[in-house]
Amino acid sequence: MSTTFATPSQGTVGPGRFMVRLPARAIRPAPTRATYRRRRVGAAAFGLTLVVTLLVPVGSMAQRGLADRGGDPASVSAVGQDAAYVVGPGDTLWEIAERFYPSADVALVVDALVSLNGGSSIDVGQVLNMP
């Protein structure tokens, strides 16, 4: 906490007859050209470091893509096979959903079947993509 001293003065300074003296550490000299130069060099070094830090990962990501997939393809079991069902006589989407996904919410499975196969109508012999 700084301390100010008020002393009476012969001349008037400001609106009153008291002069306020501040401690020497409260009055700072104006920054010199060297100070501004050091600040600019420091800001430039910080900015360069920031740019390099951000661009190095972006450059390496551009070389190998967003995901590093490695050199080997995934196995068939990891990818899975597309499941398909050929519609038989009397089949409905609801029955197909119940038959293949008994523990799932049937309404959600029917919605997925409709989305995957372009509509709710099915014909005998039609191949349905299974979710």
C-alpha positions as CSV (number, residue, x, y, z in Angstrom):
1,M,0.0,0.0,0.0
2,S,1.5,3.4,-0.9
3,T,1.6,6.3,1.4
4,T,0.9,9.9,0.3
5,F,2.0,12.9,2.2
6,A,0.1,16.2,2.3
7,T,2.0,19.3,3.3
8,P,1.0,22.9,3.2
9,S,2.7,24.8,0.5
10,Q,3.2,28.5,-0.1
11,G,2.0,28.3,-3.7
12,T,-1.2,26.7,-4.6
13,V,-1.2,23.5,-6.6
14,G,-4.5,22.4,-7.9
15,P,-7.7,23.5,-6.2
16,G,-6.4,23.5,-2.7
17,R,-3.4,24.8,-0.8
18,F,-1.9,21.4,-0.1
19,M,0.8,19.7,-2.2
20,V,0.7,15.9,-2.5
21,R,4.0,14.1,-2.5
22,L,4.1,10.6,-3.8
23,P,6.8,8.1,-2.8
24,A,9.7,7.8,-5.3
25,R,8.7,4.3,-6.3
26,A,5.2,5.4,-7.4
27,I,6.6,7.7,-10.1
28,R,8.0,5.7,-13.0
29,P,10.1,7.2,-15.8
30,A,8.8,6.9,-19.3
31,P,9.8,3.7,-21.1
32,T,12.9,4.1,-23.3
33,R,13.4,3.0,-26.9
34,A,15.3,0.0,-25.6
35,T,12.3,-1.0,-23.6
36,Y,10.0,-0.9,-26.6
37,R,12.6,-2.8,-28.7
38,R,12.8,-5.6,-26.0
39,R,9.0,-5.7,-25.9
40,R,8.7,-6.1,-29.7
41,V,11.4,-8.8,-29.8
42,G,9.7,-10.7,-27.0
43,A,6.3,-10.4,-28.7
44,A,7.8,-11.5,-32.0
45,A,9.5,-14.5,-30.4
46,F,6.2,-15.5,-28.6
47,G,4.2,-15.2,-31.9
48,L,6.8,-17.2,-33.8
49,T,6.7,-19.9,-31.2
50,L,2.9,-20.0,-31.3
51,V,2.8,-20.2,-35.1
52,V,5.4,-23.0,-35.1
53,T,3.5,-24.9,-32.4
54,L,0.2,-24.7,-34.3
55,L,1.6,-25.4,-37.8
56,V,3.8,-28.4,-37.1
57,P,0.9,-30.7,-36.1
58,V,-1.2,-29.3,-39.0
59,G,1.6,-30.1,-41.5
60,S,2.1,-33.6,-40.3
61,M,-1.7,-34.2,-40.3
62,A,-1.8,-33.0,-44.0
63,Q,0.9,-35.5,-44.9
64,R,-0.8,-38.6,-43.5
65,G,-4.5,-37.5,-43.4
66,L,-6.7,-36.8,-40.5
67,A,-6.5,-40.3,-39.0
68,D,-3.3,-42.4,-39.0
69,R,-4.6,-45.6,-40.4
70,G,-1.3,-47.4,-40.5
71,G,-0.1,-49.4,-43.5
72,D,-2.2,-52.6,-43.2
73,P,-5.8,-52.8,-44.2
74,A,-8.4,-53.8,-41.6
75,S,-9.4,-57.4,-41.4
76,V,-12.7,-58.5,-42.6
77,S,-13.9,-59.3,-39.1
78,A,-13.0,-55.8,-37.9
79,V,-14.9,-54.2,-40.8
80,G,-17.8,-56.6,-40.8
81,Q,-19.9,-57.8,-43.7
82,D,-22.9,-56.1,-45.1
83,A,-26.0,-57.9,-43.9
84,A,-28.8,-58.4,-46.4
85,Y,-32.1,-60.1,-46.3
86,V,-34.3,-61.3,-49.2
87,V,-37.9,-60.5,-48.6
88,G,-40.2,-63.5,-48.7
89,P,-43.9,-63.8,-49.1
90,G,-45.9,-62.3,-46.2
91,D,-42.8,-60.6,-44.7
92,T,-43.3,-57.2,-43.1
93,L,-40.6,-54.8,-41.8
94,W,-41.9,-55.2,-38.3
95,E,-41.6,-59.1,-38.4
96,I,-38.1,-58.8,-40.0
97,A,-37.0,-56.4,-37.2
98,E,-38.4,-58.7,-34.5
99,R,-36.7,-61.8,-36.1
100,F,-33.2,-60.3,-36.4
101,Y,-33.1,-57.9,-33.4
102,P,-35.2,-59.5,-30.7
103,S,-33.6,-57.6,-27.8
104,A,-33.7,-54.2,-29.5
105,D,-36.5,-51.6,-29.7
106,V,-38.4,-52.9,-32.7
107,A,-39.7,-49.4,-33.7
108,L,-36.1,-48.1,-33.9
109,V,-35.0,-51.0,-36.0
110,V,-38.0,-50.5,-38.4
111,D,-37.0,-46.8,-38.7
112,A,-33.4,-47.9,-39.6
113,L,-34.7,-50.4,-42.2
114,V,-36.9,-47.7,-43.8
115,S,-33.9,-45.3,-43.9
116,L,-31.5,-47.8,-45.3
117,N,-33.9,-49.1,-48.0
118,G,-35.5,-46.0,-49.3
119,G,-39.0,-46.3,-48.0
120,S,-41.5,-48.4,-46.1
121,S,-42.9,-50.5,-48.9
122,I,-41.2,-53.9,-49.7
123,D,-41.7,-56.5,-52.4
124,V,-41.2,-60.2,-52.5
125,G,-37.6,-60.9,-53.7
126,Q,-36.3,-57.4,-52.7
127,V,-32.9,-57.4,-51.0
128,L,-33.0,-55.4,-47.8
129,N,-29.9,-53.9,-46.3
130,M,-29.9,-54.7,-42.6
131,P,-28.7,-52.2,-40.0
